[in-house]
Amino acid sequence: MQASLPADGPVRRRPVQQRSQERVERILDACAVLLDEVGHGGLTTKAIALRAGVPIGTLYQFFPNLQGLLGALAHRNLEQYIDRLARRTEAERPAHIGALVDLAVEEYVAMRRALPGFGVVDFGLVGGDDSGSIHLLDAVLDNNAAVAERLWVFGADLLAPGAPGAGQDRSAVRTAMRVALECADAVLRLAFRTDPQGDLALIAECKRLLRGYLGGEARRE
């Protein structure tokens, strides 16, 4: 998968030539692998450049600092997730929001199990709460809000009548999606803290929670 760097994100310049794109890919791949090995706290641009087999100056041609590199990795992860979810949606044609929720959770879990570094930086720094770490994807929206904006396009036509956001303005929809993401984030983090491969009972509970909320069941009197 070619690197897709955010147009307005914290990158120094976007790769244009294939050779430059391949170097950026190697840098991001090296960053992801090292995140699993040393964690966020032990990560340095020098170690990333060494693992990627590029001069440190090449790394800084594209990324102004470590934060910018992590932002590009989070952005690449999100693009890959959206692509995977789009493919599943196209293939399986979920008929209602509950089915879409299941696909969304399953694709996240699959990436968490298999993708290097995803347990440390998925669509943001996992567990990070400072201004830099919660704005890796967007300078204005926090990470979950930015992901909610991207996910809404997949679920807009599937929301059941009476569900949070159905027939409401975009602001209300954004709030509903953000609440859902915050809940999913907490439960899935617990699932992978309980079991490195993800506790199956907690993953199932996450699906049930999201189906109830986004399907409108949680709002019925």
Phi and psi in degrees as GROMACS dihedral restraints (atoms count N, CA, C in turn):
[ dihedral_restraints ]
;  ai    aj    ak    al  type     phi  dphi    fc
    3     4     5     6     1   -72.1    20    10
    4     5     6     7     1   146.5    20    10
    6     7     8     9     1   -62.7    20    10
    7     8     9    10     1   135.5    20    10
    9    10    11    12     1  -122.2    20    10
   10    11    12    13     1    91.7    20    10
   12    13    14    15     1   -84.4    20    10
   13    14    15    16     1   142.2    20    10
   15    16    17    18     1   -61.5    20    10
   16    17    18    19     1   135.9    20    10
   18    19    20    21     1   -62.7    20    10
   19    20    21    22     1   -33.8    20    10
   21    22    23    24     1  -116.3    20    10
   22    23    24    25     1    19.1    20    10
   24    25    26    27     1   -85.8    20    10
   25    26    27    28     1  -176.9    20    10
   27    28    29    30     1   -81.1    20    10
   28    29    30    31     1    58.8    20    10
   30    31    32    33     1  -116.9    20    10
   31    32    33    34     1   150.0    20    10
   33    34    35    36     1   -76.5    20    10
   34    35    36    37     1   -46.3    20    10
   36    37    38    39     1  -155.1    20    10
   37    38    39    40     1   153.8    20    10
   39    40    41    42     1   -90.1    20    10
   40    41    42    43     1   137.4    20    10
   42    43    44    45     1   -70.4    20    10
   43    44    45    46     1   136.8    20    10
   45    46    47    48     1  -113.1    20    10
   46    47    48    49     1   -51.5    20    10
   48    49    50    51     1   -74.0    20    10
   49    50    51    52     1   152.6    20    10
   51    52    53    54     1   -58.6    20    10
   52    53    54    55     1   -39.9    20    10
   54    55    56    57     1   -61.0    20    10
   55    56    57    58     1   -41.8    20    10
   57    58    59    60     1   -67.1    20    10
   58    59    60    61     1   -40.1    20    10
   60    61    62    63     1   -61.4    20    10
   61    62    63    64     1   -40.4    20    10
   63    64    65    66     1   -65.9    20    10
   64    65    66    67     1   -36.9    20    10
   66    67    68    69     1   -65.8    20    10
   67    68    69    70     1   -42.7    20    10
   69    70    71    72     1   -62.1    20    10
   70    71    72    73     1   -41.1    20    10
   72    73    74    75     1   -60.0    20    10
   73    74    75    76     1   -44.2    20    10
   75    76    77    78     1   -63.4    20    10
   76    77    78    79     1   -39.3    20    10
   78    79    80    81     1   -64.5    20    10
   79    80    81    82     1   -45.7    20    10
   81    82    83    84     1   -66.7    20    10
   82    83    84    85     1   -40.1    20    10
   84    85    86    87     1   -62.0    20    10
   85    86    87    88     1   -43.4    20    10
   87    88    89    90     1   -63.8    20    10
   88    89    90    91     1   -40.6    20    10
   90    91    92    93     1   -60.1    20    10
   91    92    93    94     1   -44.9    20    10
   93    94    95    96     1   -63.2    20    10
   94    95    96    97     1   -44.8    20    10
   96    97    98    99     1   -64.3    20    10
   97    98    99   100     1   -43.2    20    10
   99   100   101   102     1   -67.3    20    10
  100   101   102   103     1   -29.8    20    10
  102   103   104   105     1   -60.0    20    10
  103   104   105   106     1   -38.9    20    10
  105   106   107   108     1   -69.8    20    10
  106   107   108   109     1   -32.2    20    10
  108   109   110   111     1   -82.0    20    10
  109   110   111   112     1   -43.1    20    10
  111   112   113   114     1  -120.4    20    10
  112   113   114   115     1    -7.9    20    10
  114   115   116   117     1    77.2    20    10
  115   116   117   118     1   172.2    20    10
  117   118   119   120     1   -63.9    20    10
  118   119   120   121     1   -39.4    20    10
  120   121   122   123     1   -65.8    20    10
  121   122   123   124     1   -27.8    20    10
  123   124   125   126     1   -96.2    20    10
  124   125   126   127     1     4.2    20    10
  126   127   128   129     1   -82.8    20    10
  127   128   129   130     1   135.2    20    10
  129   130   131   132     1  -135.7    20    10
  130   131   132   133     1   153.2    20    10
  132   133   134   135     1   -65.7    20    10
  133   134   135   136     1   -32.6    20    10
  135   136   137   138     1   -63.2    20    10
  136   137   138   139     1   -45.0    20    10
  138   139   140   141     1   -66.1    20    10
  139   140   141   142     1   -37.1    20    10
  141   142   143   144     1   -65.4    20    10
  142   143   144   145     1   -46.3    20    10
  144   145   146   147     1   -61.2    20    10
  145   146   147   148     1   -42.2    20    10
  147   148   149   150     1   -62.2    20    10
  148   149   150   151     1   -46.2    20    10
  150   151   152   153     1   -65.2    20    10
  151   152   153   154     1   -35.6    20    10
  153   154   155   156     1   -78.3    20    10
  154   155   156   157     1   -14.2    20    10
  156   157   158   159     1    72.6    20    10
  157   158   159   160     1    34.7    20    10
  159   160   161   162     1  -127.5    20    10
  160   161   162   163     1   152.4    20    10
  162   163   164   165     1   -62.6    20    10
  163   164   165   166     1   148.7    20    10
  165   166   167   168     1   -58.9    20    10
  166   167   168   169     1   -31.7    20    10
  168   169   170   171     1   -63.8    20    10
  169   170   171   172     1   -33.2    20    10
  171   172   173   174     1   -65.8    20    10
  172   173   174   175     1   -41.3    20    10
  174   175   176   177     1   -58.6    20    10
  175   176   177   178     1   -44.6    20    10
  177   178   179   180     1   -75.3    20    10
  178   179   180   181     1   -11.0    20    10
  180   181   182   183     1   -65.0    20    10
  181   182   183   184     1   -32.0    20    10
  183   184   185   186     1  -105.4    20    10
  184   185   186   187     1   -30.5    20    10
  186   187   188   189     1  -126.2    20    10
  187   188   189   190     1   127.9    20    10
  189   190   191   192     1   -71.9    20    10
  190   191   192   193     1   -25.0    20    10
  192   193   194   195     1  -165.8    20    10
  193   194   195   196     1  -178.7    20    10
  195   196   197   198     1   -64.2    20    10
  196   197   198   199     1   -37.4    20    10
  198   199   200   201     1   -61.6    20    10
  199   200   201   202     1   -41.4    20    10
  201   202   203   204     1   -64.1    20    10
  202   203   204   205     1   -37.2    20    10
  204   205   206   207     1   -66.5    20    10
  205   206   207   208     1   -43.4    20    10
  207   208   209   210     1   -63.6    20    10
  208   209   210   211     1   -36.5    20    10
  210   211   212   213     1   -63.1    20    10
  211   212   213   214     1   -39.9    20    10
  213   214   215   216     1   -67.1    20    10
  214   215   216   217     1   -37.6    20    10
  216   217   218   219     1   -65.7    20    10
  217   218   219   220     1   -44.2    20    10
  219   220   221   222     1   -61.5    20    10
  220   221   222   223     1   -40.7    20    10
  222   223   224   225     1   -64.8    20    10
  223   224   225   226     1   -42.5    20    10
  225   226   227   228     1   -63.4    20    10
  226   227   228   229     1   -41.3    20    10
  228   229   230   231     1   -60.7    20    10
  229   230   231   232     1   -42.6    20    10
  231   232   233   234     1   -64.7    20    10
  232   233   234   235     1   -42.9    20    10
  234   235   236   237     1   -62.9    20    10
  235   236   237   238     1   -39.5    20    10
  237   238   239   240     1   -66.4    20    10
  238   239   240   241     1   -40.7    20    10
  240   241   242   243     1   -62.9    20    10
  241   242   243   244     1   -46.8    20    10
  243   244   245   246     1   -61.0    20    10
  244   245   246   247     1   -40.6    20    10
  246   247   248   249     1   -64.4    20    10
  247   248   249   250     1   -44.1    20    10
  249   250   251   252     1   -63.5    20    10
  250   251   252   253     1   -43.0    20    10
  252   253   254   255     1   -66.3    20    10
  253   254   255   256     1   -38.3    20    10
  255   256   257   258     1   -63.2    20    10
  256   257   258   259     1   -40.5    20    10
  258   259   260   261     1   -65.6    20    10
  259   260   261   262     1   -42.4    20    10
  261   262   263   264     1   -64.2    20    10
  262   263   264   265     1   -41.9    20    10
  264   265   266   267     1   -63.1    20    10
  265   266   267   268     1   -42.7    20    10
  267   268   269   270     1   -64.8    20    10
  268   269   270   271     1   -39.7    20    10
  270   271   272   273     1   -75.6    20    10
  271   272   273   274     1   -38.1    20    10
  273   274   275   276     1  -103.4    20    10
  274   275   276   277     1   -14.7    20    10
  276   277   278   279     1    47.3    20    10
  277   278   279   280     1    64.8    20    10
  279   280   281   282     1   -58.3    20    10
  280   281   282   283     1   133.2    20    10
  282   283   284   285     1   -87.9    20    10
  283   284   285   286     1   -13.1    20    10
  285   286   287   288     1  -152.5    20    10
  286   287   288   289     1   169.5    20    10
  288   289   290   291     1   -63.0    20    10
  289   290   291   292     1   -32.0    20    10
  291   292   293   294     1   -62.3    20    10
  292   293   294   295     1   -41.0    20    10
  294   295   296   297     1   -67.1    20    10
  295   296   297   298     1   -37.7    20    10
  297   298   299   300     1   -66.6    20    10
  298   299   300   301     1   -40.0    20    10
  300   301   302   303     1   -57.3    20    10
  301   302   303   304     1   -45.2    20    10
  303   304   305   306     1   -59.0    20    10
  304   305   306   307     1   -44.0    20    10
  306   307   308   309     1   -63.6    20    10
  307   308   309   310     1   -42.4    20    10
  309   310   311   312     1   -62.9    20    10
  310   311   312   313     1   -43.9    20    10
  312   313   314   315     1   -67.6    20    10
  313   314   315   316     1   -43.0    20    10
  315   316   317   318     1   -62.6    20    10
  316   317   318   319     1   -40.2    20    10
  318   319   320   321     1   -69.0    20    10
  319   320   321   322     1   -37.7    20    10
  321   322   323   324     1   -63.3    20    10
  322   323   324   325     1   -46.2    20    10
  324   325   326   327     1   -61.3    20    10
  325   326   327   328     1   -42.3    20    10
  327   328   329   330     1   -61.9    20    10
  328   329   330   331     1   -41.2    20    10
  330   331   332   333     1   -69.5    20    10
  331   332   333   334     1   -38.3    20    10
  333   334   335   336     1   -63.0    20    10
  334   335   336   337     1   -36.3    20    10
  336   337   338   339     1   -74.4    20    10
  337   338   339   340     1   -31.2    20    10
  339   340   341   342     1  -114.7    20    10
  340   341   342   343     1   -26.0    20    10
  342   343   344   345     1   -87.8    20    10
  343   344   345   346     1   124.2    20    10
  345   346   347   348     1   -56.8    20    10
  346   347   348   349     1   136.6    20    10
  348   349   350   351     1    76.7    20    10
  349   350   351   352     1    -6.5    20    10
  351   352   353   354     1   -68.0    20    10
  352   353   354   355     1   -26.4    20    10
  354   355   356   357     1   -74.1    20    10
  355   356   357   358     1   -13.6    20    10
  357   358   359   360     1  -105.2    20    10
  358   359   360   361     1   -44.5    20    10
  360   361   362   363     1  -129.1    20    10
  361   362   363   364     1   104.3    20    10
  363   364   365   366     1   -94.4    20    10
  364   365   366   367     1   -85.1    20    10
  366   367   368   369     1  -110.9    20    10
  367   368   369   370     1    16.2    20    10
  369   370   371   372     1   174.8    20    10
  370   371   372   373     1   175.2    20    10
  372   373   374   375     1   -72.6    20    10
  373   374   375   376     1   115.8    20    10
  375   376   377   378     1   -63.0    20    10
  376   377   378   379     1   122.1    20    10
  378   379   380   381     1    85.1    20    10
  379   380   381   382     1    -4.9    20    10
  381   382   383   384     1   -75.3    20    10
  382   383   384   385     1   139.8    20    10
  384   385   386   387     1  -132.8    20    10
  385   386   387   388     1     6.9    20    10
  387   388   389   390     1   -85.4    20    10
  388   389   390   391     1   167.8    20    10
  390   391   392   393     1   -59.1    20    10
  391   392   393   394     1   -40.5    20    10
  393   394   395   396     1   -66.1    20    10
  394   395   396   397     1   -43.6    20    10
  396   397   398   399     1   -74.2    20    10
  397   398   399   400     1   -25.9    20    10
  399   400   401   402     1   -91.7    20    10
  400   401   402   403     1     1.0    20    10
  402   403   404   405     1  -125.7    20    10
  403   404   405   406     1    38.7    20    10
  405   406   407   408     1   -70.0    20    10
  406   407   408   409     1   -30.9    20    10
  408   409   410   411     1   -90.8    20    10
  409   410   411   412     1   -30.1    20    10
  411   412   413   414     1  -152.9    20    10
  412   413   414   415     1   139.8    20    10
  414   415   416   417     1   -72.2    20    10
  415   416   417   418     1   -23.1    20    10
  417   418   419   420     1  -103.7    20    10
  418   419   420   421     1   -54.5    20    10
  420   421   422   423     1   -79.9    20    10
  421   422   423   424     1   143.6    20    10
  423   424   425   426     1   -74.0    20    10
  424   425   426   427     1   170.1    20    10
  426   427   428   429     1   -56.2    20    10
  427   428   429   430     1   -48.5    20    10
  429   430   431   432     1   -64.9    20    10
  430   431   432   433     1   -36.3    20    10
  432   433   434   435     1   -66.0    20    10
  433   434   435   436     1   -38.5    20    10
  435   436   437   438     1   -66.4    20    10
  436   437   438   439     1   -40.8    20    10
  438   439   440   441     1   -65.6    20    10
  439   440   441   442     1   -40.1    20    10
  441   442   443   444     1   -58.9    20    10
  442   443   444   445     1   -39.2    20    10
  444   445   446   447     1   -60.8    20    10
  445   446   447   448     1   -41.4    20    10
  447   448   449   450     1   -72.1    20    10
  448   449   450   451     1   -37.8    20    10
  450   451   452   453     1   -73.5    20    10
  451   452   453   454     1   -26.8    20    10
  453   454   455   456     1   -57.6    20    10
  454   455   456   457     1   -35.3    20    10
  456   457   458   459     1   -60.3    20    10
  457   458   459   460     1   -28.9    20    10
  459   460   461   462     1   -79.3    20    10
  460   461   462   463     1   -26.7    20    10
  462   463   464   465     1  -107.9    20    10
  463   464   465   466     1    -5.2    20    10
  465   466   467   468     1   -57.8    20    10
  466   467   468   469     1   -40.6    20    10
  468   469   470   471     1   -85.4    20    10
  469   470   471   472     1    -3.7    20    10
  471   472   473   474     1  -108.1    20    10
  472   473   474   475     1    -8.0    20    10
  474   475   476   477     1   -63.5    20    10
  475   476   477   478     1   129.2    20    10
  477   478   479   480     1   -70.9    20    10
  478   479   480   481     1   153.5    20    10
  480   481   482   483     1   -56.5    20    10
  481   482   483   484     1   132.7    20    10
  483   484   485   486     1    89.9    20    10
  484   485   486   487     1    -6.7    20    10
  486   487   488   489     1   -72.4    20    10
  487   488   489   490     1   156.7    20    10
  489   490   491   492     1   -55.7    20    10
  490   491   492   493     1   121.5    20    10
  492   493   494   495     1    98.5    20    10
  493   494   495   496     1   -20.0    20    10
  495   496   497   498     1   -66.7    20    10
  496   497   498   499     1   124.6    20    10
  498   499   500   501     1    71.9    20    10
  499   500   501   502     1     8.8    20    10
  501   502   503   504     1  -105.3    20    10
  502   503   504   505     1   174.5    20    10
  504   505   506   507     1   -75.8    20    10
  505   506   507   508     1   170.9    20    10
  507   508   509   510     1   -61.8    20    10
  508   509   510   511     1   -32.7    20    10
  510   511   512   513     1   -62.2    20    10
  511   512   513   514     1   -43.4    20    10
  513   514   515   516     1   -66.1    20    10
  514   515   516   517     1   -39.2    20    10
  516   517   518   519     1   -63.5    20    10
  517   518   519   520     1   -43.4    20    10
  519   520   521   522     1   -60.3    20    10
  520   521   522   523     1   -41.0    20    10
  522   523   524   525     1   -63.5    20    10
  523   524   525   526     1   -44.5    20    10
  525   526   527   528     1   -62.4    20    10
  526   527   528   529     1   -44.4    20    10
  528   529   530   531     1   -65.9    20    10
  529   530   531   532     1   -37.1    20    10
  531   532   533   534     1   -66.5    20    10
  532   533   534   535     1   -42.8    20    10
  534   535   536   537     1   -58.7    20    10
  535   536   537   538     1   -44.5    20    10
  537   538   539   540     1   -60.8    20    10
  538   539   540   541     1   -42.6    20    10
  540   541   542   543     1   -68.2    20    10
  541   542   543   544     1   -38.6    20    10
  543   544   545   546     1   -63.1    20    10
  544   545   546   547     1   -41.0    20    10
  546   547   548   549     1   -64.9    20    10
  547   548   549   550     1   -47.0    20    10
  549   550   551   552     1   -61.9    20    10
  550   551   552   553     1   -41.6    20    10
  552   553   554   555     1   -57.9    20    10
  553   554   555   556     1   -46.7    20    10
  555   556   557   558     1   -66.6    20    10
  556   557   558   559     1   -45.0    20    10
  558   559   560   561     1   -70.6    20    10
  559   560   561   562     1   -41.7    20    10
  561   562   563   564     1   -70.2    20    10
  562   563   564   565     1   -33.2    20    10
  564   565   566   567     1   -62.5    20    10
  565   566   567   568     1   -41.4    20    10
  567   568   569   570     1   -63.7    20    10
  568   569   570   571     1   -40.7    20    10
  570   571   572   573     1   -60.0    20    10
  571   572   573   574     1   -41.0    20    10
  573   574   575   576     1   -85.1    20    10
  574   575   576   577     1   -16.1    20    10
  576   577   578   579     1   -77.4    20    10
  577   578   579   580     1   -32.3    20    10
  579   580   581   582     1   -75.0    20    10
  580   581   582   583     1   -38.5    20    10
  582   583   584   585     1  -143.3    20    10
  583   584   585   586     1   125.4    20    10
  585   586   587   588     1   -55.5    20    10
  586   587   588   589     1   -25.2    20    10
  588   589   590   591     1   -95.5    20    10
  589   590   591   592     1     0.5    20    10
  591   592   593   594     1    94.6    20    10
  592   593   594   595     1   115.4    20    10
  594   595   596   597     1   -64.8    20    10
  595   596   597   598     1   121.0    20    10
  597   598   599   600     1   -63.4    20    10
  598   599   600   601     1   -37.7    20    10
  600   601   602   603     1   -65.8    20    10
  601   602   603   604     1   -40.2    20    10
  603   604   605   606     1   -71.1    20    10
  604   605   606   607     1   -36.5    20    10
  606   607   608   609     1   -62.4    20    10
  607   608   609   610     1   -43.1    20    10
  609   610   611   612     1   -63.2    20    10
  610   611   612   613     1   -38.7    20    10
  612   613   614   615     1   -67.0    20    10
  613   614   615   616     1   -35.6    20    10
  615   616   617   618     1   -61.7    20    10
  616   617   618   619     1   -44.7    20    10
  618   619   620   621     1   -59.8    20    10
  619   620   621   622     1   -45.0    20    10
  621   622   623   624     1   -63.1    20    10
  622   623   624   625     1   -42.0    20    10
  624   625   626   627     1   -61.7    20    10
  625   626   627   628     1   -46.8    20    10
  627   628   629   630     1   -70.0    20    10
  628   629   630   631     1   -38.1    20    10
  630   631   632   633     1   -61.3    20    10
  631   632   633   634     1   -43.0    20    10
  633   634   635   636     1   -64.5    20    10
  634   635   636   637     1   -44.2    20    10
  636   637   638   639     1   -72.2    20    10
  637   638   639   640     1   -53.9    20    10
  639   640   641   642     1   -74.5    20    10
  640   641   642   643     1   -21.7    20    10
  642   643   644   645     1   -84.5    20    10
  643   644   645   646     1    -5.4    20    10
  645   646   647   648     1    95.7    20    10
  646   647   648   649     1   -10.0    20    10
  648   649   650   651     1   -63.9    20    10
  649   650   651   652     1   -34.6    20    10
  651   652   653   654     1   -71.3    20    10
  652   653   654   655     1   -15.0    20    10
  654   655   656   657     1  -100.4    20    10
  655   656   657   658     1    -3.9    20    10
  657   658   659   660     1   -73.6    20    10
  658   659   660   661     1   142.0    20    10
